[in-house]
């Protein structure tokens, strides 16, 4: 198997989500997985497919008016869209974002959501530890947690990511703060894993280029693949632009 390492791209929220989904739906090959790290053109938030827009707006208003971390004047100053995956609200203003697509037929595609989540985050944890970051996997869940004994990435209720660690999230070993979380989506084509690492929780000394090399090396070993830098695939003409337009539309953002 080949693990395609796609070039880094900077885009808006809708563009990034459209690209991730098309990598899952239009680029599946049984002998290839694909990975990309990407940046954000403007301050951005995304939220899970099943989240209700009223709750998202309420939480976003609180985040943006709290004065905590990076201050953004108002909700109109951020780029917002609904993800094709589950999960809660994710603040992308200072994170390291990635997407991994695993083709149908691979063992991780067939695994339970908790197991694919655990294994990818175990690789991420090891790569951060290689950067001397004190991080651990959350391997026990709280008795009242909705994710206890259930499949991850089900939307059991509204949430704001990085405020409530779930099973197999990555935590700071000293402070208990959430370092990394993710959401997943399985289709007949494969498994899409969208992940986010909160940079402010970690030391400023992290070499993110070296982390990327270490992380993708570990992912390749996990998948039994050879990591190979690969150009972007050719989507059908207008397909990415069309899906970006859909993900930017009020019908998509506000449909729940």
Helices and strands as residue ranges (DSSP letters): E 2-6, E 9-11, H 13-25, E 32-40, E 44-47, H 53-65, G 75-77, E 79-82, E 90-91, E 95-103, H 107-110, H 113-130, E 135-137, E 170-172, E 178-186, E 190-198, G 199-201, H 208-223, E 226-230, H 239-248, H 250-253
